[in-house]
Every structure is written in structure tokens, then in C-alpha cells.
């Protein structure tokens, strides 16, 4: 039986989920890749960070690559995922890393997978699906994990795309459907954009009311960056995000973002008593909105869980 994977490759993080042979597996790491080399990973492991150091050959050939935090801090030629395009070389490397984390191989170290890949609402169209399938469907790759000293031969038997907000809502409704006849709204906060997605009581997407807004978690980090520059402290957005510092500035940034989200919801949705209003995304639990959202469980990884759920229905 082919293993099904739900993978959400965002600009901030990669999230993945699978359930196979009674084993549930998740992964989450930063959407950053870099040229890798042999180093001592002891400090990462002590801090509870799983470093990623892989090589691939076959239909995807990449020499030694760091992925995630280790790429950000110890890599050379560091590149972060900065586009919605799911076929770039950066995304290819991130996808391979997620596959290595999630895939269970047989006694011959081989596996076949079917992948449901998340895309923003604006990218959910046939041209995106065609490009993704042309890049990945039917391809086979050998992934060498230099830390675990393992090798996996993985064939991507099939791949499809699904709206990220749809996937998150599908998972929430599968777990906690109120069955109250109301429309449903999922607000999904990403790194650079926030998706406001409307659905009717039968979970049919309402395109006219749905919208992508051009701001996300990075707005908070940019606010902190400016405050630090006024003090002649210069940090990248990634450094600000990683460091357990500047909490006063971050709290103000989250408060500003919360106020802006309140205004947006009020202008876009109207009578909130007529909808089931949900919130997900990595910073969902850090916000202090006046709007009464239903914050989903595991808000940062719910999209990948929903993508897996959709995969079980798409791929039979």
C-alpha cells in the first residue's frame, strides 16, 4: 500500500503529517536550505533540535544540503523559501527533507508515496497542478541522511494540490464539527500572507468572500527589526524570530497585529454570530484579538494534518 503524505511548505516553516501502518508521524522545520558539510551536531541535539543534513540522487540530484535551523546557522549559500511556486529548487529540497522525515520504507529501503501539497487560495488552479505534477509525479529519488546514516529510495507515485485553508478547515470539521447550520470561516495566518477563506455549512468554498491579505507573521518581526535599528542593533527577521529575546517589542508587535486582524475581520465578515470563526497559523496563540476566534488545536500543523486527510480521500 502506498503511503500518503500531507505536506505544507510555507515561507516560514515546512510541516508534514502521515499515518501509516498504525504509526503517526509529524515533522516541522524552517523553510531554509544551504550548502552543508560535516560538523558536530551535538549542541543541536542537546537543545532538542533535529538537524537535517541530506544528499539526494536520481530524478532529484542535490549534493550535501543542510535544511532548517542548521541551514540558517551553519550553512553556506543560505536560501529561504520566498515564493508561492512549489517547483523551485528550494522547494524541491524542502520536499525531499519532509519525505525523508515522514516516509517508512520496506526491508529493501524502498517506498512509494502519494502527496497532497498545500497551496494558497490564489495558486489553487490547473496551471499550478500541471506544473507540480510535471515536476514530481512518477519521479524516484534516493535520499541519504548523513545524520542517521540511512538511505531511502522513494517513488512519488502521485501528487496533487489543495487549498491550505480548506485543508485546515476540513481537519477541524472532521474533529469538531458543530453541525449548527452556519457558514464557516477559517483565518490562516502565514509568514507573509493571511488567508480568509469562507465556506458554507456543507463546506463548499465561497470564492467571492474569500481573500488573501498581504501581511502575516513577518509584520511582527519587521516591527521589532525597526525598533532594534533605532537602538543600532541589527538583526535579520530570522534571528529575531529564533532568539528568545526582545519580548517587549514582540508583545507590542503581536498586539498591533491583533488590532489589525480585528479590523480586517470586522470589515470582511460582518455579523460574526452568523458564522463559525476559526483561527490557525503559527502565531495564533500569541495574539490578543478582541474577536472571539475558535483557535484550533495545534494551529501551526493543522494544515498538514488536513492535507493528509484530503490525501486519504483523493488517492484510493
DABEL-V965353 format. One record per pair of residues at least 24 apart in sequence whose C-alpha atoms are under 7 Angstrom apart, sorted by the first residue. I is the first residue (numbers start at 1). J is the second residue. D is the distance in whole Angstrom. If there is no record, write none. Layout:
i:I j:J d:D
i:I j:J d:D
//
This chain:
i:2 j:112 d:5
i:2 j:113 d:5
i:2 j:114 d:7
i:3 j:112 d:6
i:3 j:113 d:5
i:3 j:114 d:6
i:4 j:113 d:6
i:4 j:114 d:5
i:4 j:115 d:6
i:4 j:308 d:7
i:4 j:311 d:6
i:4 j:312 d:7
i:5 j:113 d:7
i:5 j:114 d:6
i:5 j:115 d:5
i:5 j:116 d:6
i:5 j:308 d:6
i:6 j:115 d:6
i:6 j:116 d:5
i:6 j:117 d:6
i:6 j:304 d:5
i:6 j:305 d:6
i:6 j:307 d:4
i:6 j:308 d:4
i:6 j:311 d:7
i:7 j:116 d:6
i:7 j:117 d:5
i:7 j:118 d:6
i:7 j:304 d:5
i:7 j:307 d:7
i:8 j:117 d:6
i:8 j:118 d:5
i:8 j:303 d:7
i:8 j:304 d:5
i:11 j:81 d:5
i:11 j:82 d:6
i:11 j:191 d:6
i:12 j:191 d:5
i:15 j:301 d:6
i:15 j:304 d:6
i:16 j:98 d:7
i:16 j:304 d:5
i:17 j:304 d:6
i:17 j:305 d:5
i:17 j:308 d:6
i:18 j:102 d:7
i:18 j:308 d:6
i:25 j:102 d:6
i:26 j:102 d:7
i:27 j:98 d:7
i:27 j:101 d:7
i:29 j:68 d:5
i:30 j:68 d:4
i:30 j:69 d:6
i:31 j:68 d:6
i:31 j:80 d:6
i:31 j:81 d:6
i:31 j:94 d:7
i:32 j:67 d:6
i:32 j:68 d:5
i:32 j:71 d:6
i:32 j:72 d:6
i:32 j:79 d:6
i:32 j:80 d:4
i:32 j:81 d:6
i:33 j:65 d:7
i:33 j:66 d:6
i:33 j:67 d:4
i:33 j:68 d:6
i:33 j:71 d:5
i:33 j:78 d:6
i:33 j:79 d:5
i:33 j:80 d:6
i:33 j:90 d:7
i:34 j:65 d:6
i:34 j:66 d:5
i:34 j:67 d:7
i:34 j:71 d:5
i:34 j:75 d:5
i:34 j:76 d:5
i:34 j:77 d:5
i:34 j:78 d:4
i:34 j:79 d:6
i:35 j:64 d:6
i:35 j:65 d:5
i:35 j:66 d:6
i:35 j:75 d:6
i:35 j:76 d:5
i:35 j:77 d:6
i:36 j:64 d:5
i:36 j:65 d:5
i:36 j:66 d:5
i:36 j:75 d:6
i:36 j:76 d:7
i:37 j:64 d:7
i:53 j:145 d:6
i:53 j:146 d:6
i:53 j:147 d:6
i:54 j:143 d:7
i:54 j:144 d:5
i:54 j:145 d:5
i:54 j:146 d:6
i:55 j:143 d:6
i:55 j:144 d:5
i:55 j:145 d:7
i:56 j:141 d:7
i:56 j:142 d:5
i:56 j:143 d:5
i:56 j:144 d:6
i:57 j:141 d:6
i:57 j:142 d:5
i:57 j:143 d:7
i:58 j:140 d:6
i:58 j:141 d:5
i:58 j:142 d:6
i:59 j:139 d:6
i:59 j:140 d:6
i:59 j:141 d:6
i:60 j:141 d:6
i:86 j:132 d:7
i:87 j:132 d:6
i:87 j:135 d:7
i:100 j:143 d:7
i:105 j:152 d:7
i:109 j:151 d:7
i:109 j:152 d:5
i:109 j:153 d:6
i:110 j:152 d:6
i:110 j:153 d:5
i:110 j:154 d:6
i:111 j:153 d:6
i:111 j:154 d:5
i:111 j:155 d:6
i:112 j:154 d:6
i:112 j:155 d:5
i:112 j:156 d:6
i:112 j:157 d:6
i:113 j:155 d:6
i:113 j:156 d:5
i:113 j:157 d:6
i:114 j:156 d:6
i:114 j:157 d:6
i:114 j:158 d:5
i:114 j:159 d:6
i:115 j:158 d:6
i:115 j:159 d:5
i:115 j:160 d:6
i:115 j:311 d:7
i:116 j:159 d:6
i:116 j:160 d:5
i:116 j:161 d:6
i:116 j:162 d:7
i:116 j:307 d:6
i:116 j:308 d:7
i:116 j:311 d:5
i:117 j:160 d:6
i:117 j:161 d:5
i:117 j:162 d:6
i:117 j:307 d:7
i:118 j:161 d:6
i:118 j:162 d:5
i:118 j:163 d:6
i:118 j:164 d:5
i:118 j:307 d:7
i:119 j:161 d:7
i:119 j:162 d:6
i:119 j:163 d:5
i:119 j:164 d:6
i:120 j:163 d:6
i:120 j:164 d:6
i:121 j:163 d:5
i:124 j:162 d:7
i:124 j:163 d:6
i:129 j:160 d:6
i:129 j:161 d:6
i:133 j:159 d:6
i:164 j:303 d:6
i:165 j:195 d:7
i:165 j:197 d:6
i:167 j:303 d:6
i:167 j:306 d:4
i:167 j:307 d:5
i:168 j:302 d:5
i:168 j:303 d:4
i:168 j:306 d:5
i:170 j:306 d:6
i:171 j:305 d:7
i:171 j:306 d:5
i:171 j:309 d:7
i:182 j:274 d:6
i:182 j:275 d:5
i:182 j:276 d:6
i:183 j:275 d:5
i:183 j:276 d:6
i:184 j:275 d:5
i:184 j:276 d:5
i:184 j:277 d:6
i:185 j:275 d:7
i:185 j:276 d:6
i:185 j:277 d:5
i:185 j:278 d:6
i:186 j:277 d:6
i:186 j:278 d:5
i:186 j:279 d:6
i:187 j:278 d:6
i:187 j:279 d:5
i:187 j:280 d:6
i:188 j:279 d:6
i:188 j:280 d:5
i:188 j:281 d:5
i:189 j:216 d:6
i:189 j:280 d:6
i:189 j:281 d:5
i:190 j:216 d:5
i:190 j:217 d:6
i:190 j:281 d:6
i:191 j:216 d:5
i:191 j:217 d:5
i:191 j:218 d:5
i:192 j:216 d:4
i:192 j:217 d:6
i:192 j:218 d:6
i:220 j:250 d:7
i:220 j:253 d:5
i:220 j:254 d:6
i:220 j:257 d:7
i:223 j:253 d:6
i:224 j:249 d:6
i:224 j:250 d:6
i:224 j:253 d:7
i:254 j:286 d:7
i:254 j:287 d:6
i:255 j:287 d:7
i:255 j:288 d:6
i:258 j:287 d:6
i:258 j:288 d:6
i:258 j:289 d:5
i:259 j:289 d:6
i:262 j:289 d:6
i:262 j:290 d:7
i:262 j:291 d:6
//
